[in-house]
Amino acid sequence: LKGVDGTHDVNGVNFVNYVREGAVVTDATSGNIDVQSYVSNLNITHGALPALINLALNKTATSDQGMYTGHAADKAVDGTITGFAQGSSRTTPWKLTIDLDTSTKFNRIVFRSGASEYASQYTIQGSNNGSTWTTFVTETASSGLTKTYKNFGSATYRYVRLNPTAAVLSPGDWGHTILDFEIYNDSATAPNSANLALNKPVLSDQEMYTGYNADKTNDGNDGTYAQASSRITPWKLTIDLGAVKAFNRIVFKSGTTNYASVYTIEASDDRYTWHSLINEAAGTGGSKTYNTFGKTAYRYLRLNPTACVLDAGGTWGYAVLEMEVYNDSTGSSWSRRNDNATATYYYNCPATPVTGYYLQDAHYSNIAGSYAEFKFTGTGVRWIGKKSSDHGKADIYVDGVFDSTVDTYSATDLLQAVCYQKTGLTNGEHTLRMIIRNDKHASSTDYYSDWDAFDFYAGNGVVQKNLILPITENNKTTEEQPLLINIYPNPVTDKLVINMPAEQKKWTYQLINIQGAAIKQGRLNSGNNSIDTRSLIPGMYILSLRSSDLEYYIHRILKTNK
């Protein structure tokens, strides 16, 4: 074999490394190997393999004890060894439990612990229900630092638990430390997805520097970049993926001397209601990869900076080399939607911002009869919420048929927990309804249910049709509407009329204020539907219409007192 510049071509096939009788010939730039003499024992292998996915990365991690301030259990799965989890007591070693969200196959565990405070004797266990545990690793004499376990073959569990029985501790009152707990499936296919943002329509809210337009941010070339011609305020970048697309990884490549340092990356279905996926408070430029928001699905993405680092003496703004969006295959087609995205809530289910929830917010209620309804297209669905000591039970209906009663009680708080899961549905449109019961676990102190997010197992995906209509001064909208939906008057004072055509689809509406809260909602019938607007505060509102097959129409409404 003969290679040039590290690439070795044999009948049109490129190879990197060669193995002959156990010897490796690496990246040869010249020379020959007599293949004929060794054809029976010649193996050709790649060099470095793509990095495998840490299945535990940023999953829900809990401890059975109180943790030292700033060193909670989630530090054990944050993908770094600079942050660490540590118990606040050393009376008994604390247990770490990781929820992988669904039953997951793995065959290797990397346990990174401290050098002076570490678990010395422990088991690693797996469970699919959180109560029945099976031990697959037993350690009797650990000396701390990094330990890799793979002699258990392969295992398939949803929950993985580190269960220590003894620890080595330095003088003090704190417990053992965990730097990072990593879980891998070495036989899994490494991510190899296409950049969903490549050459898609892009938009800047400011004038760009000549030759550095916004479309340079997704041209697939790190050698080009987009840059605004002014630095008075940071410019915003919006990318239209063309349709609602599932994704779970964003790569943001920026300059090293002119870059956004504080920003959010937001997502939307309609370009009016935005959901924050990423909050970056200390960007340092260069390339940043974000994959902690889980798999979700939206059409529009927006980079929204609030602060930048800029070189002295210039007049131009920060630079973006590339904005890349990926849907990495991890053996699952689950996509996550925020609680505000497509769910409807009935009878006193307010929204609340809470750290630790998906996208930092959730809806909740403790009133019997209150319920949430989520429409999706696919073959499976999951209700993501909180389990806690003050939570109760809920009845689950799928497509109007009672399915089961779930109990969301837990002695310890579990955020982003899977409260309910249903799979095996026919591939099509379905409705999940969760109704709060006047019933609870004997140990629970209240009847709460939380709706944090919803996962759906993608079939054909969500059908999204966006029709952004302008404010008009006449009685009816003048733009062509495919379904002949008439909305008038606009501006409105006392009563808004929505005239719907006669068709088989069922439609609902939401009237949303500028804070993103739905202040009016209901079903729509054929013909005229009236909405009382007398109590509305003057200003701008969004009217969102949604059909039973998840078509959307968005209309801006101006409320006045005239």
C-alpha positions as CSV (number, residue, x, y, z in Angstrom):
1,L,0.0,0.0,0.0
2,K,1.2,3.5,-0.8
3,G,-0.1,6.7,0.8
4,V,0.4,10.4,0.3
5,D,-0.2,13.0,3.0
6,G,-1.7,10.5,5.4
7,T,-4.4,9.3,3.0
8,H,-4.0,5.9,1.5
9,D,-5.9,5.0,-1.6
10,V,-6.6,1.4,-2.6
11,N,-8.8,1.0,-5.7
12,G,-10.6,4.2,-4.8
13,V,-10.9,3.4,-1.0
14,N,-9.2,5.7,1.5
15,F,-7.6,4.2,4.6
16,V,-5.8,5.8,7.5
17,N,-4.0,3.1,9.5
18,Y,-2.9,-0.4,8.6
19,V,-2.5,-3.4,10.9
20,R,-0.2,-6.3,9.7
21,E,0.4,-9.2,12.0
22,G,-0.2,-6.9,15.0
23,A,2.1,-4.1,13.8
24,V,0.6,-0.7,13.0
25,V,1.8,1.3,10.0
26,T,0.4,4.8,10.7
27,D,-0.1,7.5,8.1
28,A,2.7,6.4,5.8
29,T,3.6,9.0,3.3
30,S,5.7,6.7,1.1
31,G,6.7,3.1,0.8
32,N,5.0,-0.1,-0.1
33,I,3.6,-3.1,1.7
34,D,3.3,-6.4,-0.2
35,V,-0.4,-7.1,0.3
36,Q,-0.3,-10.4,-1.6
37,S,2.0,-11.9,1.1
38,Y,-0.2,-11.0,4.0
39,V,-3.7,-11.0,2.5
40,S,-4.9,-13.7,4.9
41,N,-4.0,-11.7,8.0
42,L,-4.2,-8.1,6.9
43,N,-6.7,-5.9,8.8
44,I,-7.3,-2.3,7.9
45,T,-8.7,-0.1,10.6
46,H,-9.5,3.5,11.1
47,G,-7.5,5.7,13.5
48,A,-9.4,7.7,16.1
49,L,-13.1,7.0,16.2
50,P,-15.7,9.7,16.6
51,A,-16.4,10.6,20.2
52,L,-19.2,8.5,21.7
53,I,-22.2,10.1,23.5
54,N,-22.1,10.2,27.2
55,L,-25.6,9.0,27.9
56,A,-25.6,10.5,31.4
57,L,-24.7,14.0,30.3
58,N,-27.0,16.5,32.0
59,K,-29.6,13.9,32.8
60,T,-31.6,14.2,36.1
61,A,-29.3,13.3,39.0
62,T,-30.4,13.0,42.6
63,S,-28.9,12.3,46.0
64,D,-30.5,10.5,49.0
65,Q,-28.9,13.1,51.3
66,G,-28.3,16.8,51.6
67,M,-25.5,18.2,49.5
68,Y,-22.8,20.7,50.2
69,T,-23.7,24.2,49.0
70,G,-22.8,24.6,45.3
71,H,-22.1,20.9,44.9
72,A,-25.5,19.4,44.2
73,A,-25.9,16.0,42.6
74,D,-26.2,17.5,39.1
75,K,-22.5,18.4,39.2
76,A,-21.9,14.6,38.8
77,V,-23.3,14.6,35.3
78,D,-22.4,18.1,33.9
79,G,-19.6,16.8,31.7
80,T,-16.8,18.5,33.6
81,I,-14.4,17.6,36.4
82,T,-14.0,21.1,37.7
83,G,-17.4,21.1,39.2
84,F,-18.1,18.2,41.6
85,A,-20.9,16.8,43.7
86,Q,-20.3,16.4,47.4
87,G,-22.5,15.4,50.4
88,S,-22.7,17.8,53.3
89,S,-22.5,15.0,55.8
90,R,-20.2,12.0,56.3
91,T,-22.4,10.0,58.7
92,T,-23.1,7.5,55.8
93,P,-22.0,7.7,52.2
94,W,-24.5,9.4,49.9
95,K,-26.1,7.6,46.9
96,L,-26.2,9.0,43.4
97,T,-29.1,8.1,41.1
98,I,-29.2,9.1,37.4
99,D,-32.4,9.0,35.4
100,L,-31.6,8.3,31.7
101,D,-35.2,9.2,30.8
102,T,-35.9,5.9,29.1
103,S,-34.6,2.3,29.2
104,T,-31.2,2.6,27.6
105,K,-28.5,0.1,26.6
106,F,-24.9,0.7,27.7
107,N,-21.7,-1.3,28.2
108,R,-19.2,1.1,29.8
109,I,-19.2,3.3,32.9
110,V,-16.5,5.9,33.7
111,F,-16.5,6.9,37.4
112,R,-14.4,10.0,38.3
113,S,-14.0,10.7,42.0
114,G,-11.9,12.9,44.2
115,A,-8.3,12.0,45.3
116,S,-8.9,12.7,49.0
117,E,-12.7,12.2,49.5
118,Y,-13.9,9.2,47.6
119,A,-16.1,6.2,47.8
120,S,-13.8,3.1,48.3
121,Q,-16.4,0.4,48.4
122,Y,-19.6,0.5,46.3
123,T,-21.9,-1.2,43.9
124,I,-23.3,0.3,40.7
125,Q,-26.9,-0.8,40.1
126,G,-29.5,-0.5,37.4
127,S,-33.3,-0.4,37.5
128,N,-36.2,0.2,35.1
129,N,-38.8,1.2,37.8
130,G,-36.7,3.0,40.4
131,S,-37.4,0.5,43.1
132,T,-36.1,-2.9,42.0
133,W,-32.3,-2.8,41.6
134,T,-29.8,-5.1,40.0
135,T,-26.1,-4.9,40.8
136,F,-23.7,-5.2,37.8
137,V,-20.5,-3.6,39.2
138,T,-19.0,-4.4,42.6
139,E,-16.0,-2.4,43.8
140,T,-14.2,-3.4,47.1
141,A,-10.9,-1.5,47.0
142,S,-11.1,1.7,45.0
143,S,-8.4,4.3,45.5
144,G,-10.3,7.2,43.9
145,L,-9.6,9.1,40.7
146,T,-10.9,7.6,37.5
147,K,-12.2,4.0,37.3
148,T,-13.6,2.5,34.1
149,Y,-16.0,-0.5,34.2
150,K,-16.9,-2.6,31.2
151,N,-16.6,-6.2,32.3
152,F,-20.3,-6.5,33.0
153,G,-21.0,-7.0,29.2
154,S,-24.0,-4.8,28.3
155,A,-27.0,-3.7,30.4
156,T,-30.3,-2.0,29.6
157,Y,-31.8,0.2,32.4
158,R,-33.4,3.6,32.8
159,Y,-32.0,4.3,36.3
160,V,-28.4,3.9,37.3
161,R,-27.3,4.2,40.9
162,L,-24.0,4.4,42.7
163,N,-24.4,2.8,46.1
164,P,-21.4,3.3,48.4
165,T,-20.9,1.4,51.7
166,A,-17.5,2.9,52.6
167,A,-15.5,6.0,51.8
168,V,-12.0,7.5,52.4
169,L,-12.3,11.0,53.7
170,S,-9.9,13.8,54.7
171,P,-10.4,15.8,57.9
172,G,-13.6,17.8,57.8
173,D,-17.4,17.3,57.9
174,W,-18.2,16.8,54.2
175,G,-18.8,13.6,52.4
176,H,-17.2,11.8,49.4
177,T,-17.0,13.6,46.1
178,I,-18.0,12.7,42.5
179,L,-16.3,14.6,39.7
180,D,-18.2,13.0,36.9
181,F,-20.2,9.8,36.3
182,E,-20.3,8.9,32.6
183,I,-22.3,6.1,30.8
184,Y,-21.5,4.9,27.3
185,N,-22.7,2.4,24.7
186,D,-19.5,1.7,22.7
187,S,-21.4,-0.2,20.1
188,A,-23.7,2.7,19.3
189,T,-23.4,4.7,16.1
190,A,-21.7,8.0,16.6
191,P,-23.6,11.2,15.7
192,N,-23.6,11.7,11.9
193,S,-26.4,14.1,11.2
194,A,-26.7,16.8,8.6
195,N,-26.5,20.5,9.5
196,L,-30.2,21.4,9.3
197,A,-29.4,25.2,9.1
198,L,-27.1,24.9,6.1
199,N,-28.0,27.5,3.5
200,K,-31.5,28.1,5.0
201,P,-33.0,31.6,4.9
202,V,-31.5,33.9,7.5
203,L,-32.3,37.4,8.7
204,S,-30.5,40.1,10.6
205,D,-32.2,43.0,12.4
206,Q,-29.5,45.4,11.4
207,E,-27.5,46.5,8.4
208,M,-24.5,44.2,7.8
209,Y,-21.0,45.1,6.8
210,T,-20.4,45.0,3.0
211,G,-19.6,41.4,1.9
212,Y,-20.5,40.0,5.4
213,N,-24.2,39.5,5.1
214,A,-26.2,37.3,7.5
215,D,-26.2,34.3,5.0
216,K,-22.5,33.9,5.8
217,T,-23.6,32.4,9.1
218,N,-24.9,29.2,7.6
219,D,-22.9,28.7,4.3
220,G,-20.9,25.8,5.7
221,N,-17.7,27.7,5.5
222,D,-15.8,28.7,8.7
223,G,-13.6,30.9,6.5
224,T,-16.5,33.4,5.9
225,Y,-18.4,35.3,8.5
226,A,-21.3,37.7,9.1
227,Q,-20.7,41.0,10.8
228,A,-22.8,44.1,11.4
229,S,-21.7,47.5,10.2
230,S,-22.5,49.1,13.6
231,R,-21.7,48.2,17.2
232,I,-24.3,50.5,18.9
233,T,-26.4,47.4,19.8
234,P,-25.7,43.7,19.1
235,W,-27.4,42.4,16.0
236,K,-29.9,39.5,16.1
237,L,-29.7,36.5,13.8
238,T,-32.8,34.5,12.8
239,I,-32.7,31.2,10.9
240,D,-35.7,29.7,9.2
241,L,-35.4,25.9,9.0
242,G,-38.2,25.8,6.5
243,A,-40.5,23.7,8.6
244,V,-40.6,22.4,12.1
245,K,-37.5,20.2,12.6
246,A,-36.4,18.1,15.5
247,F,-32.9,18.9,16.8
248,N,-30.8,18.3,19.9
249,R,-27.5,20.0,19.2
250,I,-26.4,23.6,18.3
251,V,-22.9,24.6,17.3
252,F,-22.2,28.3,17.5
253,K,-18.9,29.5,16.0
254,S,-18.0,33.1,16.6
255,G,-14.9,35.3,16.2
256,T,-12.1,35.5,18.8
257,T,-11.8,39.2,18.9
258,N,-15.3,40.4,18.1
259,Y,-17.9,38.1,19.6
260,A,-21.1,37.9,21.5
261,S,-20.4,37.2,25.2
262,V,-23.9,37.2,26.7
263,Y,-26.7,35.8,24.7
264,T,-29.7,33.5,24.4
265,I,-30.5,31.1,21.7
266,E,-34.3,31.0,21.2
267,A,-36.8,28.9,19.2
268,S,-40.2,29.6,17.8
269,D,-42.9,28.2,15.7
270,D,-44.3,31.6,14.5
271,R,-41.5,34.2,15.0
272,Y,-43.6,35.9,17.6
273,T,-43.6,33.6,20.7
274,W,-40.0,32.7,21.5
275,H,-38.7,30.0,23.9
276,S,-35.2,30.2,25.4
277,L,-33.2,27.1,24.8
278,I,-29.8,28.3,25.8
279,N,-28.6,31.1,28.2
280,E,-25.0,31.9,27.8
281,A,-23.6,34.4,30.4
282,A,-19.9,34.2,29.8
283,G,-19.1,33.4,26.2
284,T,-15.4,33.6,25.3
285,G,-15.7,33.4,21.5
286,G,-14.6,30.5,19.3
287,S,-16.7,27.4,18.9
288,K,-19.4,26.5,21.5
289,T,-21.5,23.3,21.4
290,Y,-24.9,23.2,23.2
291,N,-26.7,19.9,23.7
292,T,-28.2,20.3,27.2
293,F,-31.7,21.3,26.2
294,G,-32.6,17.7,25.0
295,K,-34.3,17.0,21.7
296,T,-36.9,19.5,20.7
297,A,-38.6,20.7,17.5
298,Y,-39.1,24.2,16.2
299,R,-39.0,26.0,12.8
300,Y,-37.2,29.3,13.7
301,L,-34.0,29.8,15.7
302,R,-32.8,33.2,16.9
303,L,-29.4,34.3,18.4
304,N,-30.2,37.2,20.7
305,P,-27.1,38.8,22.2
306,T,-27.2,41.4,25.0
307,A,-23.4,42.0,25.4
308,C,-20.3,41.7,23.2
309,V,-16.5,41.8,23.4
310,L,-15.2,44.1,20.6
311,D,-11.7,45.1,19.6
312,A,-10.7,48.7,20.3
313,G,-10.8,51.3,17.6
314,G,-13.3,49.6,15.3
315,T,-16.8,50.5,14.3
316,W,-18.2,47.1,13.3
317,G,-20.1,44.7,15.4
318,Y,-19.5,41.1,16.6
319,A,-18.9,38.3,14.1
320,V,-20.6,35.0,13.6
321,L,-18.7,32.3,11.6
322,E,-21.3,29.6,11.6
323,M,-24.6,28.7,13.3
324,E,-25.1,24.9,12.9
325,V,-28.2,22.8,14.0
326,Y,-28.1,19.0,14.3
327,N,-30.4,16.2,15.1
328,D,-28.0,13.5,16.3
329,S,-29.3,10.0,16.2
330,T,-29.1,8.3,19.6
331,G,-31.3,5.4,18.9
332,S,-34.4,7.4,19.7
333,S,-36.8,9.7,17.9
334,W,-38.2,11.4,20.9
335,S,-38.7,15.2,20.5
336,R,-39.4,17.6,23.4
337,R,-41.8,20.5,23.4
338,N,-41.9,23.1,26.2
339,D,-45.1,23.3,28.3
340,N,-46.0,26.6,26.6
341,A,-45.4,25.4,23.1
342,T,-48.4,23.3,22.1
343,A,-50.3,22.3,25.2
344,T,-53.6,23.8,26.4
345,Y,-54.5,24.3,30.0
346,Y,-57.9,24.5,31.6
347,Y,-59.2,25.7,34.9
348,N,-56.6,27.6,36.9
349,C,-53.2,26.1,35.7
350,P,-50.9,29.1,35.9
351,A,-47.3,29.2,34.5
352,T,-44.4,29.8,36.8
353,P,-40.6,30.3,36.2
354,V,-38.5,27.8,38.2
355,T,-34.8,27.0,37.9
356,G,-34.3,23.4,37.1
357,Y,-37.3,22.9,34.9
358,Y,-37.1,22.4,31.2
359,L,-36.5,25.9,29.7
360,Q,-37.0,27.1,33.3
361,D,-40.8,27.2,33.5
362,A,-43.8,24.9,34.0
363,H,-47.6,25.0,34.5
364,Y,-49.1,23.6,37.7
365,S,-52.3,23.1,39.6
366,N,-53.7,21.4,42.7
367,I,-57.4,21.8,41.9
368,A,-59.3,18.6,41.1
369,G,-60.7,18.7,37.6
370,S,-58.0,21.0,36.2
371,Y,-56.2,19.5,33.2
372,A,-53.7,19.9,30.5
373,E,-54.1,18.7,26.9
374,F,-51.3,18.0,24.5
375,K,-51.8,17.2,20.8
376,F,-49.1,15.5,18.8
377,T,-48.4,13.4,15.7
378,G,-46.5,10.2,16.2
379,T,-46.5,6.8,17.9
380,G,-45.7,7.7,21.5
381,V,-45.9,10.5,24.1
382,R,-44.4,11.3,27.5
383,W,-45.5,13.8,30.2
384,I,-42.5,15.5,31.7
385,G,-43.0,17.0,35.1
386,K,-42.1,17.3,38.7
387,K,-42.4,14.5,41.3
388,S,-42.5,15.8,44.8
389,S,-43.8,15.3,48.4
390,D,-46.8,17.6,47.8
391,H,-47.9,16.0,44.5
392,G,-50.9,13.9,43.9
393,K,-52.6,11.7,41.3
394,A,-53.9,12.4,37.8
395,D,-56.1,10.4,35.3
396,I,-54.7,9.9,31.9
397,Y,-56.8,9.9,28.7
398,V,-55.4,9.1,25.3
399,D,-57.7,10.1,22.4
400,G,-60.6,10.5,24.8
401,V,-60.2,7.0,26.3
402,F,-59.2,6.4,29.9
403,D,-55.7,4.8,30.0
404,S,-54.5,4.9,33.6
405,T,-54.0,6.8,36.9
406,V,-50.5,8.0,37.7
407,D,-49.1,9.1,41.0
408,T,-46.6,12.0,40.9
409,Y,-45.7,11.7,44.6
410,S,-42.0,11.3,45.5
411,A,-40.3,11.7,48.9
412,T,-37.6,13.7,47.2
413,D,-38.0,16.3,44.5
414,L,-37.4,14.9,41.0
415,L,-37.4,17.6,38.2
416,Q,-38.0,16.8,34.5
417,A,-39.2,13.3,35.6
418,V,-41.2,11.1,33.2
419,C,-44.6,11.1,34.9
420,Y,-46.3,9.1,32.2
421,Q,-45.3,7.3,29.0
422,K,-47.4,5.7,26.2
423,T,-45.9,4.0,23.2
424,G,-47.2,1.7,20.4
425,L,-49.8,4.1,19.1
426,T,-50.8,4.1,15.5
427,N,-48.7,6.7,13.5
428,G,-51.0,9.7,13.4
429,E,-52.6,12.5,15.4
430,H,-53.3,11.9,19.0
431,T,-54.4,13.8,22.1
432,L,-53.1,13.3,25.6
433,R,-55.2,14.7,28.5
434,M,-54.0,14.7,32.1
435,I,-56.8,15.5,34.7
436,I,-56.0,16.2,38.4
437,R,-57.7,13.9,40.8
438,N,-59.0,14.6,44.3
439,D,-56.7,11.8,45.4
440,K,-53.1,11.4,46.5
441,H,-50.5,9.2,48.0
442,A,-50.9,8.6,51.8
443,S,-47.7,10.5,52.5
444,S,-48.3,13.4,50.1
445,T,-49.1,16.8,51.6
446,D,-51.1,18.2,48.6
447,Y,-52.6,17.3,45.2
448,Y,-50.3,19.2,42.8
449,S,-49.4,18.2,39.3
450,D,-46.7,20.0,37.2
451,W,-46.6,20.1,33.4
452,D,-43.0,21.0,32.4
453,A,-42.7,19.6,28.9
454,F,-44.0,16.9,26.5
455,D,-42.0,14.4,24.5
456,F,-43.5,12.8,21.4
457,Y,-42.1,9.9,19.4
458,A,-41.9,11.3,15.9
459,G,-44.0,9.7,13.2
460,N,-44.5,12.2,10.4
461,G,-43.7,15.0,12.8
462,V,-45.7,18.2,13.5
463,V,-47.3,19.8,10.6
464,Q,-46.7,23.5,10.9
465,K,-48.2,26.1,8.6
466,N,-47.4,29.7,9.4
467,L,-49.5,32.6,8.0
468,I,-48.4,35.9,9.6
469,L,-51.1,38.4,8.8
470,P,-50.7,42.2,9.1
471,I,-52.9,44.6,11.0
472,T,-55.4,46.1,8.7
473,E,-57.6,49.1,9.1
474,N,-60.6,47.7,7.3
475,N,-63.2,45.3,8.7
476,K,-61.6,42.1,7.4
477,T,-58.1,40.9,6.6
478,T,-57.2,41.5,3.0
479,E,-54.5,38.8,2.5
480,E,-55.6,35.6,0.9
481,Q,-56.3,32.9,3.5
482,P,-56.4,29.4,2.1
483,L,-59.2,28.3,4.5
484,L,-61.1,31.6,4.2
485,I,-60.8,32.4,7.9
486,N,-62.0,36.0,8.5
487,I,-61.0,37.9,11.6
488,Y,-62.5,41.3,12.3
489,P,-62.6,44.1,13.3
490,N,-58.9,44.9,13.7
491,P,-58.1,47.1,15.6
492,V,-60.8,45.8,18.0
493,T,-62.6,47.5,20.9
494,D,-65.4,45.4,22.4
495,K,-65.8,42.2,20.3
496,L,-63.5,40.2,18.0
497,V,-65.2,37.9,15.4
498,I,-63.6,34.8,14.0
499,N,-65.5,33.5,11.0
500,M,-64.6,29.8,10.4
501,P,-65.5,27.8,7.2
502,A,-67.5,24.6,7.4
503,E,-65.0,21.6,7.5
504,Q,-64.3,18.5,9.4
505,K,-61.2,19.8,11.3
506,K,-61.7,20.9,14.8
507,W,-60.2,24.3,15.7
508,T,-59.2,26.1,18.9
509,Y,-57.9,29.5,19.6
510,Q,-55.6,31.3,22.1
511,L,-55.3,35.0,22.6
512,I,-51.8,35.7,23.9
513,N,-50.5,38.9,25.5
514,I,-47.0,40.4,25.0
515,Q,-45.7,38.4,28.0
516,G,-46.6,35.2,26.2
517,A,-49.5,34.3,28.5
518,A,-52.8,32.9,27.0
519,I,-55.5,35.1,28.5
520,K,-58.4,33.7,26.5
521,Q,-58.8,30.4,24.8
522,G,-61.5,28.0,23.6
523,R,-63.0,26.0,20.7
524,L,-64.1,27.4,17.4
525,N,-67.3,26.4,15.5
526,S,-68.2,26.9,11.9
527,G,-69.5,30.4,11.2
528,N,-69.1,33.4,13.5
529,N,-67.3,33.0,16.9
530,S,-67.3,36.1,19.2
531,I,-64.6,36.9,21.7
532,D,-65.3,39.5,24.4
533,T,-62.4,41.9,24.4
534,R,-63.8,44.7,26.6
535,S,-61.6,43.7,29.6
536,L,-58.4,43.6,27.6
537,I,-55.7,46.2,28.3
538,P,-55.0,48.3,25.1
539,G,-52.0,47.0,23.2
540,M,-50.8,44.3,20.9
541,Y,-52.0,40.6,21.1
542,I,-51.4,37.4,19.2
543,L,-54.3,35.3,18.1
544,S,-53.2,31.7,17.5
545,L,-55.5,29.3,15.7
546,R,-54.8,25.6,15.8
547,S,-56.5,22.8,14.0
548,S,-56.9,19.1,15.0
549,D,-54.1,18.2,12.6
550,L,-51.8,20.8,14.1
551,E,-52.0,23.5,11.5
552,Y,-51.4,26.9,12.9
553,Y,-52.5,30.4,11.8
554,I,-51.1,33.4,13.6
555,H,-52.8,36.8,13.6
556,R,-51.7,40.1,15.2
557,I,-54.5,41.9,17.0
558,L,-54.5,45.5,18.2
559,K,-56.8,46.4,21.1
560,T,-57.9,50.0,21.5
561,N,-60.4,51.8,23.6
562,K,-61.8,53.9,20.7
